Amino acid sequence: MVNDVEKRWNDPEMLRQATRYVLSVLGIALAAGVIVLVWASARDSCLNAGSVLCDGTSKVVVGLVPGGVLLTGGILALVLAFRAWRAGRAWPIWQGVGWFLFTVMVVYLGIVGSQG
């Protein structure tokens, strides 16, 4: 069992899994963002406006879809941290992944929210 006070964890396989997880979540959020931007720019109300974020619906969807992917990824990472803790493995890796994804989500929402 891992001693929580002793911070000398070393689990290269879990670190590789966490890295793949972060890259996957970021890739899915990027793909979702591109899809939503294409959808927003193809809407009838935005064709003549000259801007992708031409109305409230576009702004909300462009903000919430990738933000929701990042939020879900962060929550699932914290669930994986809890499961690793229960199994006596190196859980701080997953906790760091969860907080990193939450931070990226807040920065993204801040950028999207300031547009307009």
C-alpha positions as MATLAB code, in Angstrom:
seq = 'MVNDVEKRWNDPEMLRQATRYVLSVLGIALAAGVIVLVWASARDSCLNAGSVLCDGTSKVVVGLVPGGVLLTGGILALVLAFRAWRAGRAWPIWQGVGWFLFTVMVVYLGIVGSQG';
ca = [
       0.000    0.000    0.000;
       1.184    3.513   -0.758;
       1.961    5.723    2.216;
       0.141    9.011    1.527;
       2.537   11.017    3.683;
       5.540    9.732    1.786;
       5.501   11.464   -1.613;
       7.881    9.128   -3.458;
       5.537    7.522   -5.942;
       6.901    6.073   -9.135;
       4.521    4.414  -11.579;
       5.672    4.933  -15.184;
       2.805    2.907  -16.657;
       0.190    4.998  -14.864;
       1.970    8.157  -16.009;
       1.781    6.920  -19.627;
      -1.922    6.139  -19.185;
      -2.560    9.585  -17.712;
      -0.647   11.261  -20.538;
      -2.642    9.367  -23.158;
      -5.836   10.287  -21.302;
      -5.009   14.014  -21.252;
      -4.066   14.028  -24.924;
      -7.258   12.138  -25.792;
      -9.500   14.524  -23.863;
      -7.759   17.560  -25.372;
      -8.078   16.029  -28.856;
     -11.780   15.314  -28.372;
     -12.340   18.859  -27.073;
     -10.462   20.278  -30.066;
     -12.464   18.147  -32.509;
     -15.705   19.154  -30.795;
     -14.663   22.798  -30.991;
     -13.927   22.565  -34.703;
     -17.231   20.797  -35.382;
     -19.164   23.400  -33.377;
     -17.382   26.279  -35.116;
     -18.215   24.787  -38.533;
     -21.832   24.371  -37.421;
     -21.992   27.942  -36.086;
     -20.517   29.437  -39.252;
     -22.956   27.513  -41.464;
     -26.089   28.722  -39.654;
     -28.411   30.931  -41.684;
     -28.293   33.746  -39.162;
     -24.469   33.815  -39.252;
     -23.925   33.617  -43.016;
     -24.482   37.341  -43.564;
     -23.123   38.523  -40.229;
     -19.451   38.040  -41.109;
     -18.730   36.504  -37.707;
     -18.878   32.940  -36.476;
     -20.183   34.000  -33.072;
     -22.993   36.144  -34.433;
     -25.724   35.425  -31.887;
     -26.271   34.079  -28.396;
     -26.896   30.521  -29.516;
     -23.565   30.343  -31.324;
     -21.699   31.785  -28.356;
     -23.292   29.392  -25.881;
     -22.759   26.281  -27.996;
     -19.162   27.165  -28.910;
     -18.452   27.716  -25.229;
     -20.302   24.827  -23.677;
     -19.553   21.889  -25.968;
     -15.735   21.889  -25.675;
     -16.049   23.150  -22.095;
     -18.340   20.239  -21.299;
     -15.863   17.781  -22.791;
     -13.088   19.232  -20.619;
     -15.323   19.203  -17.529;
     -16.309   15.588  -18.102;
     -12.677   14.635  -18.667;
     -11.657   16.339  -15.427;
     -14.389   14.653  -13.408;
     -13.524   11.247  -14.846;
      -9.847   11.837  -14.042;
     -10.767   12.504  -10.417;
     -12.859    9.330  -10.383;
      -9.796    7.473  -11.672;
      -7.723    9.129   -8.924;
     -10.177    7.859   -6.320;
     -10.076    4.371   -7.783;
      -6.260    4.407   -7.806;
      -6.248    5.583   -4.184;
      -8.615    2.771   -3.194;
      -6.352    0.270   -4.954;
      -3.285    1.618   -3.130;
      -1.646    2.934   -6.279;
      -0.141    6.307   -7.171;
      -3.257    8.473   -7.285;
      -1.739   12.018   -7.436;
      -1.005   11.538  -11.134;
      -4.725   11.328  -11.872;
      -5.548   14.145   -9.483;
      -3.087   16.341  -11.353;
      -4.702   15.359  -14.644;
      -8.135   16.307  -13.319;
      -7.011   19.708  -12.068;
      -5.089   20.366  -15.283;
      -8.217   19.689  -17.358;
     -10.303   21.917  -15.053;
      -7.745   24.697  -15.490;
      -7.794   24.358  -19.279;
     -11.609   24.441  -19.152;
     -11.680   27.644  -17.085;
      -9.144   29.342  -19.378;
     -11.126   28.253  -22.465;
     -14.417   29.482  -21.026;
     -12.771   32.747  -20.032;
     -11.500   33.289  -23.569;
     -14.822   32.368  -25.186;
     -16.771   34.390  -22.625;
     -14.737   37.522  -23.306;
     -15.584   37.415  -27.033;
     -18.520   39.520  -27.899;
];
